Amino acid sequence: MTTNVRLVAFDLDDTLAPSKAPVDPRMADLLVQLLGAVEVCVISGGQIGQFRSQLVENLPESAGESLSRLHLMPTCGTQYYRHDGDWEQIYAENLTHDQKARALDAVETEAKRLGFWEAETWGPILEDRGSQITFSALGQAAPIPAKSAWDPSGAKKEALRAAVAELLPDLEVRSGGSTSVDITRAGIDKAYGMNRLAELTGIPLDEMLFVGDRLDEGGNDYPVKALGVATVAVEGWPDTAAFVEEFLAARHA
């Protein structure tokens, strides 16, 4: 699997790092080693600020020039950043003002109707990320135990996603992280991001590998699997670290 891979892409939360938390130093060091072997992409529902605080600001200084081989795709690939002295936005598939207004209204209305609008939260429930509207049931800064306990089966999130999707047939409504629902322009998901990545880098999809924790059908990583990209399923960053160590060992064998 490793011999023809030219790019390895990762989800962020619960794949490279715990949800909304910084990457572990071990994982950060492994990413820099990986950048020495292949191009690396991180594609996740978070916005660029989250990528900076969780990932970029925690990479060791040895990353240096290898950052030019790191591709950042926030908000599920609706935005794309490359490093050339600093991080530059290459594209953003932003929602219109009308689309944002309708999305915000629909997700708040349905969350309240279904009884999912919580009174006690950690940060905002609704976020305008430019190219994505995100509903986070417990707020963006909710602790992991609270998020894990809110909807362990995923039934609440799916009920909300389905209800909002009916009101917004012209937009993409999908499950995000453990307590979130994301809304973007129609047809834009992580598969869209991977296709754009192939187009802009010249690296074909069959020479890419994707690592994620939500590759199950209905998960926000599943569109990449459905696209036909080779995938590796993990359940947390220690699994990802172990995979990267094996990948690097096989490349150097």
C-alpha positions in Angstrom: 0.0 0.0 0.0 2.8 2.4 0.8 5.0 2.2 -2.3 3.0 4.2 -4.7 1.5 6.7 -2.1 2.6 10.3 -2.8 0.2 12.0 -0.4 -1.3 11.0 3.0 -4.4 13.0 4.1 -5.8 13.0 7.6 -8.9 14.1 9.5 -8.0 16.3 12.5 -10.3 15.8 15.5 -10.0 12.3 17.0 -7.6 11.3 14.2 -4.5 13.5 14.7 -5.6 15.0 18.0 -8.3 14.7 20.6 -11.4 16.9 19.8 -10.4 20.6 19.8 -7.1 19.8 21.6 -3.5 20.3 20.5 -1.7 17.5 18.8 0.5 15.4 21.1 4.3 16.0 20.7 4.7 12.4 19.5 2.1 12.9 16.7 3.7 16.3 15.8 7.1 14.7 15.4 5.8 11.9 13.3 4.0 14.4 11.0 7.3 16.2 10.4 9.0 12.8 9.6 6.1 12.0 7.3 6.5 15.3 5.5 10.0 14.2 4.7 8.6 11.2 2.8 5.3 12.3 1.2 3.0 15.3 0.8 0.6 15.6 3.8 -3.0 17.0 3.8 -5.2 17.7 6.8 -8.9 18.1 5.9 -11.5 18.7 8.6 -14.7 20.5 9.5 -12.9 23.0 11.7 -11.9 26.5 10.6 -8.4 27.7 9.9 -8.0 29.1 13.5 -8.6 25.6 14.8 -6.0 24.2 12.4 -3.5 26.8 13.7 -4.1 26.2 17.4 -4.4 22.4 17.3 -1.8 21.6 14.6 0.4 24.3 13.1 1.4 26.0 16.4 2.4 22.7 17.9 4.7 21.4 15.1 8.3 21.4 16.1 10.7 24.0 14.7 12.3 21.3 12.6 9.2 21.4 10.3 10.8 24.4 8.6 10.7 24.2 4.8 8.7 21.0 4.9 5.6 23.1 5.6 5.5 23.7 1.8 4.5 20.0 1.6 1.6 20.5 4.0 -1.9 21.1 2.6 -4.5 22.5 5.0 -8.2 22.1 4.0 -10.5 23.6 6.7 -14.3 23.4 6.7 -14.4 20.0 5.0 -12.3 21.2 2.0 -14.4 24.3 1.3 -11.2 26.2 1.9 -7.6 25.4 1.0 -4.3 26.9 2.4 -0.7 26.4 1.3 2.5 27.6 3.0 4.9 30.0 1.2 6.5 31.9 4.0 3.1 32.2 5.5 -0.2 30.4 5.1 -2.1 31.6 2.0 -5.7 30.9 1.1 -5.9 29.3 -2.4 -9.6 29.1 -2.6 -12.8 29.4 -0.5 -16.2 28.2 -1.5 -18.1 30.7 0.6 -21.8 30.7 1.2 -23.9 33.7 0.1 -25.5 35.9 2.7 -28.9 34.4 1.8 -27.6 30.9 2.2 -26.0 31.7 5.5 -29.2 33.3 6.9 -31.4 30.4 5.8 -29.0 27.8 7.2 -28.6 29.5 10.6 -32.4 29.9 10.9 -33.1 26.3 9.8 -30.7 24.6 12.2 -31.7 26.8 15.2 -35.4 26.2 14.5 -35.1 22.5 14.1 -32.7 22.1 17.1 -35.2 23.9 19.3 -38.2 21.9 17.9 -36.4 18.6 18.5 -35.3 19.6 22.1 -31.6 19.7 21.2 -31.0 23.4 21.9 -29.1 23.2 25.2 -29.2 26.0 27.9 -25.7 25.3 29.2 -23.0 25.4 26.6 -19.2 26.0 26.3 -19.0 28.8 23.6 -21.3 29.5 20.7 -23.8 26.9 19.4 -23.8 28.4 15.9 -20.8 29.5 13.9 -20.5 31.2 10.6 -17.2 29.9 9.1 -17.6 31.7 5.8 -17.8 28.6 3.7 -19.6 26.5 6.3 -22.3 27.0 9.0 -21.7 24.8 12.0 -24.1 23.8 14.8 -22.3 22.5 17.9 -24.9 21.3 20.4 -22.7 22.0 23.5 -20.7 24.9 22.0 -17.3 24.8 20.3 -15.3 24.5 23.5 -17.2 21.7 25.2 -15.1 19.2 27.1 -14.7 15.8 25.5 -16.6 13.8 28.2 -19.7 16.1 27.8 -19.6 15.8 24.1 -19.2 12.0 24.2 -22.2 11.7 26.6 -24.5 14.0 24.6 -25.3 11.7 21.7 -23.3 8.4 22.0 -25.4 6.6 19.3 -25.5 9.5 16.9 -29.3 9.4 16.7 -29.8 13.0 17.8 -27.3 14.4 15.3 -28.8 12.3 12.5 -32.4 13.5 13.4 -31.3 17.1 13.3 -29.3 16.6 10.1 -32.3 15.0 8.3 -34.7 17.7 9.5 -32.5 20.6 8.4 -31.7 18.9 5.1 -35.4 18.9 4.3 -35.5 22.7 4.8 -32.4 23.3 2.8 -32.6 21.2 -0.4 -30.2 23.5 -2.2 -27.4 23.1 0.4 -25.3 20.2 1.7 -26.2 19.2 5.3 -24.1 16.5 7.0 -23.0 15.2 10.3 -19.8 16.8 11.5 -18.0 15.9 14.8 -19.5 14.2 17.8 -22.1 16.9 18.5 -22.0 19.0 15.3 -23.9 19.4 12.0 -22.2 21.2 9.1 -23.9 23.1 6.2 -22.0 24.0 3.0 -22.8 24.7 -0.6 -24.4 21.7 -2.4 -22.1 18.9 -3.5 -19.2 20.1 -1.2 -17.8 17.5 1.2 -14.5 15.9 1.9 -14.7 14.1 -1.4 -14.9 17.5 -3.1 -11.9 18.6 -1.2 -9.9 15.5 -2.2 -10.8 16.0 -5.9 -9.7 19.6 -5.7 -6.5 18.6 -4.0 -5.8 16.1 -6.9 -6.5 18.8 -9.4 -4.3 21.5 -7.8 -1.4 19.2 -6.8 -1.3 16.9 -9.9 -1.3 13.9 -7.6 -4.0 11.4 -8.7 -6.4 10.0 -6.2 -5.0 6.5 -6.6 -1.7 7.8 -5.2 -3.3 9.2 -2.1 -4.2 7.6 1.2 -6.7 8.9 3.7 -6.7 8.3 7.5 -9.9 9.1 9.5 -12.0 8.1 12.5 -15.5 8.5 10.8 -15.2 6.2 7.7 -18.5 4.5 8.6 -21.4 5.2 6.3 -22.9 8.5 7.4 -19.6 9.6 8.9 -18.0 12.8 7.7 -15.0 10.9 6.4 -17.1 8.4 4.4 -17.3 10.5 1.2 -13.6 10.0 0.7 -14.0 6.2 1.0 -16.9 6.3 -1.4 -14.8 8.3 -3.8 -12.4 5.3 -4.1 -9.4 6.7 -2.2 -7.5 4.1 -0.2 -8.4 4.6 3.5 -7.2 3.6 7.0 -9.7 3.6 9.8 -8.5 4.7 13.3 -10.2 5.4 16.6 -7.9 8.1 18.0 -4.5 9.7 17.6 -2.5 6.8 19.1 -3.9 4.5 16.3 -2.8 7.2 13.8 0.7 7.5 15.3 1.1 3.7 15.1 0.0 3.7 11.5 2.4 6.5 10.6 5.3 4.7 12.3 4.4 1.5 10.3 4.1 3.5 7.1 7.5 5.2 7.5 9.2 1.9 8.4 7.8 0.3 5.2 9.0 3.2 3.1 12.5 2.9 4.6 12.6 -0.9 4.3 
